[in-house]
Amino acid sequence: MSAVYSNAEICAAFFDNYSKCRCNKVVVQAKNSGYGNLITHVTRNHKDEIDKVTKSHKEKGMMHAFLPSEKCKNIYSWLEWGVMDSMPFSFVESEYVIKNSKLKSISTETYMKYIGKLTVVVQNKVFLIILFSK
């Protein structure tokens, strides 16, 4: 490699949502391991492509795709609050919650939409963990 790229930049260029590589291999990122598993896969299987792919990815301005928008951060905060405190779905529309929260308000319908999407992501992650732990 001639250019120096961070592990985050390399992983963003090679992996879709930090799990499926551009070669279609799913690489499970070990908990609390940083980018170790992902970088190992890239250096073993795509060593000659790292500079070209990462440079191209950066030039196309695709690095911003991995930075969450304000909307994304807001929805994440609502989901985190609701899940961690076992709140009912309708809590997002509570007069007192809205009054005392710094979060931008969302509807119960929006909250449920993203809880459904989160459920699918968690199910897929659990499936991959079980599949690759055998």
Contacts in CASP RR format, 6 or more apart in sequence:
PFRMAT RR
TARGET T0000
AUTHOR 0000-0000-0000
METHOD contacts of the structure
MODEL  1
MSAVYSNAEICAAFFDNYSKCRCNKVVVQAKNSGYGNLITHVTRNHKDEI
DKVTKSHKEKGMMHAFLPSEKCKNIYSWLEWGVMDSMPFSFVESEYVIKN
SKLKSISTETYMKYIGKLTVVVQNKVFLIILFSK
1 50 0 8 1.000
1 51 0 8 1.000
2 51 0 8 1.000
3 51 0 8 1.000
3 54 0 8 1.000
3 55 0 8 1.000
5 13 0 8 1.000
5 50 0 8 1.000
5 51 0 8 1.000
5 54 0 8 1.000
7 34 0 8 1.000
7 35 0 8 1.000
7 36 0 8 1.000
7 38 0 8 1.000
7 39 0 8 1.000
8 35 0 8 1.000
8 66 0 8 1.000
9 54 0 8 1.000
9 57 0 8 1.000
9 58 0 8 1.000
9 63 0 8 1.000
10 35 0 8 1.000
10 38 0 8 1.000
10 39 0 8 1.000
10 42 0 8 1.000
10 50 0 8 1.000
10 54 0 8 1.000
11 18 0 8 1.000
11 35 0 8 1.000
11 38 0 8 1.000
11 39 0 8 1.000
11 42 0 8 1.000
12 57 0 8 1.000
12 62 0 8 1.000
12 63 0 8 1.000
12 65 0 8 1.000
12 66 0 8 1.000
13 53 0 8 1.000
13 54 0 8 1.000
13 56 0 8 1.000
13 57 0 8 1.000
13 58 0 8 1.000
13 62 0 8 1.000
14 21 0 8 1.000
14 22 0 8 1.000
14 38 0 8 1.000
14 42 0 8 1.000
14 46 0 8 1.000
14 53 0 8 1.000
14 54 0 8 1.000
15 21 0 8 1.000
15 22 0 8 1.000
15 27 0 8 1.000
15 38 0 8 1.000
16 22 0 8 1.000
18 29 0 8 1.000
18 38 0 8 1.000
19 26 0 8 1.000
19 27 0 8 1.000
19 28 0 8 1.000
19 29 0 8 1.000
19 128 0 8 1.000
20 26 0 8 1.000
20 27 0 8 1.000
21 27 0 8 1.000
21 41 0 8 1.000
21 42 0 8 1.000
21 45 0 8 1.000
21 46 0 8 1.000
22 53 0 8 1.000
23 45 0 8 1.000
23 46 0 8 1.000
25 41 0 8 1.000
25 45 0 8 1.000
26 128 0 8 1.000
27 37 0 8 1.000
27 38 0 8 1.000
27 41 0 8 1.000
28 37 0 8 1.000
28 128 0 8 1.000
28 129 0 8 1.000
28 132 0 8 1.000
29 35 0 8 1.000
29 36 0 8 1.000
29 37 0 8 1.000
29 38 0 8 1.000
30 36 0 8 1.000
30 37 0 8 1.000
42 50 0 8 1.000
43 50 0 8 1.000
46 53 0 8 1.000
57 63 0 8 1.000
68 76 0 8 1.000
74 103 0 8 1.000
74 104 0 8 1.000
74 106 0 8 1.000
75 106 0 8 1.000
75 110 0 8 1.000
75 114 0 8 1.000
77 103 0 8 1.000
78 92 0 8 1.000
78 103 0 8 1.000
78 106 0 8 1.000
78 111 0 8 1.000
78 114 0 8 1.000
79 111 0 8 1.000
79 114 0 8 1.000
79 115 0 8 1.000
79 118 0 8 1.000
81 87 0 8 1.000
81 103 0 8 1.000
82 91 0 8 1.000
83 115 0 8 1.000
83 118 0 8 1.000
89 108 0 8 1.000
89 111 0 8 1.000
89 112 0 8 1.000
89 115 0 8 1.000
90 108 0 8 1.000
91 97 0 8 1.000
92 105 0 8 1.000
92 106 0 8 1.000
92 107 0 8 1.000
92 108 0 8 1.000
92 110 0 8 1.000
92 111 0 8 1.000
93 105 0 8 1.000
93 107 0 8 1.000
93 108 0 8 1.000
98 105 0 8 1.000
END
